[in-house]
Amino acid sequence: MEIAAKIALAMVSVALIVVVLLQSGRSAGLSGAIGGGAEHLVGKAKARGIDALLHRITIALAVLFFILTLLVGFFVR
């Protein structure tokens, strides 16, 4: 169970990093470089929807990261 929790923690960590990097910031960050051209095609309302989805996914992954960190800490103890 400890190994599974550590593997899940590593996967959630990488996913959290990727989702945070995909979010558009004040300077449109990495998501502007990846999906910048598509924003002109689908409109700004769609981009706000994608940002809202990425925001919700970030919150869910952060909560999962916190829980898994506590779980791994409990197993190590």
C-alpha positions in Angstrom: 0.0 0.0 0.0 2.9 2.3 0.8 4.4 1.8 -2.7 1.1 2.5 -4.4 0.6 5.7 -2.4 4.1 6.9 -3.4 3.5 6.1 -7.1 0.1 7.9 -6.9 1.8 10.9 -5.2 4.4 11.1 -7.9 1.8 10.9 -10.7 -0.4 13.6 -9.0 2.7 15.8 -8.6 3.5 15.7 -12.2 -0.1 16.2 -13.2 -0.3 19.2 -10.9 2.8 20.8 -12.4 1.5 20.3 -15.9 -2.0 21.7 -15.2 -0.4 24.8 -13.4 1.9 25.4 -16.4 -1.1 25.2 -18.8 -3.0 27.9 -17.1 -2.9 31.4 -18.6 -1.4 33.9 -16.3 -1.0 37.7 -16.7 1.5 37.2 -19.5 -0.4 34.2 -21.0 2.4 31.8 -19.9 2.9 28.4 -21.5 -0.7 28.0 -22.4 -0.5 31.0 -24.7 2.4 29.5 -26.5 0.6 26.1 -26.9 -3.0 27.2 -27.6 -2.6 30.8 -28.6 -3.6 30.4 -32.2 -6.7 28.3 -31.3 -8.0 31.2 -29.1 -8.6 33.3 -32.1 -10.6 30.6 -33.8 -12.9 29.6 -31.0 -13.2 33.0 -29.3 -12.4 34.4 -25.8 -15.4 32.9 -24.1 -14.1 29.4 -24.8 -10.7 30.3 -23.5 -12.3 31.4 -20.2 -14.1 28.1 -20.0 -10.9 26.2 -20.5 -9.2 28.4 -17.8 -12.1 27.7 -15.5 -11.7 23.9 -16.1 -8.0 24.0 -15.5 -8.6 26.0 -12.3 -11.0 23.3 -11.0 -8.7 20.5 -12.0 -5.9 22.3 -10.2 -7.9 22.5 -7.0 -8.9 18.8 -7.2 -5.2 17.8 -7.8 -4.0 20.0 -4.9 -6.5 18.4 -2.5 -5.5 14.9 -3.7 -1.8 15.8 -3.4 -2.4 17.0 0.2 -4.3 13.8 1.1 -1.7 11.5 -0.5 1.1 13.4 1.2 -0.5 12.8 4.6 -1.1 9.2 3.7 2.5 8.6 2.7 3.7 10.4 5.9 1.4 8.1 7.9 2.9 5.0 6.3 6.5 6.1 6.8 5.9 6.7 10.4 
